[in-house]
Amino acid sequence: MADAIEAIRNWVIGGKRKEAVEEARRALAAGVDASAIMKDGLIAAMSEVGRRYSSGEFFLPQMMIAARAMTEVIPVLKPHLAGEAAAKRGKAVIGTVAGDFHDIGKNIVKMMLEGAGYDVVDLGVDVGPEKFVEAVQKEAPNFVLMSALITLTMESMRRTIDALDAAGVRTGLRVGVGGAPLTQKFADEIGADFYGEDAYACVQTCNRLLH
Ligand code: B12
């Protein structure tokens, strides 16, 4: 079981998408838990890729092919992660903030929320404050969820929260933030309602806040 997860992790790090997908299918068929593949296989692979990029062992093309391999394994896991499709719970608007094109984490959060019964309106990547405000006015969601992976783009979260406040749409709306460089401290500083370390924490917090 640990071997299968390690193999998936290594295929993803090496950008071998066909092998990663096949290994994931085999592991699932053998009864390996999909969330363990997600956490210890895929997410761990991306941490290692980030480490190698920082240390100069990897360059952008290697980071890109690893990301593509990860993106292809996710749909294989999806049916096994969705769990009990609960009755519709609430609505969330989600996006990666302005200046930032990383969307793997955001897509996982979206997938987990949908699996837990939420309607999720996905604004995509590079989403500016105005677009978040417009979406809130149009969709009347329970949650606005913002993702950022680059330290510099975290400031877009603050601008978006300020814009939501200025537009007077914050009542009854909970703003959640996440992404690898985020911290609870930063979330508090910018006036977010919550920070989530991972997609599981995000779903749990949304469930708690709705009740
Ligand atoms: C894959 C990757 C890429 C891919 C992105 C593919 C894609 N479609 O997303 C590619 C190769 C395209 C890329 C490009 C770039 N990247 Co990049 N990338 C990464 C890498 C290796 C992994 C990110 C990832 O997908 N992680 C896996 C996911 C699952 O984790 P996650 O996003 O954190 O999400 C989880 C949680 O954080 C949480 N979460 C996420 N969002 C939310 C939202 C809410 C509301 C909540 C509650 C929770 C939550 O739940 C998720 C699942 O559990 C990171 C390294 C790292 N360690 O993060 C660098 C990294 C983020 N990239 C970096 C850089 C510099 C870049 C580039 C600028 C490189 C360049 N020179 O062009 C460009 C950015 C262009 C842009 N403007 O966006 C730097 C950022 C440095 C910094 N301090 O700001 C990093 C840290 C690499 C490094 N070590 O230097 N990148």
Boltz pocket constraint, residues with backbone or C-beta under 6 A from the ligand:
constraints:
  - pocket:
      binder: B
      contacts: [[A, 42], [A, 43], [A, 46], [A, 47], [A, 49], [A, 50], [A, 51], [A, 53], [A, 54], [A, 60], [A, 63], [A, 64], [A, 67], [A, 99], [A, 100], [A, 101], [A, 102], [A, 103], [A, 104], [A, 105], [A, 106], [A, 108], [A, 109], [A, 144], [A, 145], [A, 146], [A, 147], [A, 148], [A, 149], [A, 150], [A, 151], [A, 152], [A, 176], [A, 177], [A, 178], [A, 179], [A, 180], [A, 181], [A, 194], [A, 195], [A, 196], [A, 197], [A, 198], [A, 199], [A, 200], [A, 201], [A, 202]]
      max_distance: 6.0
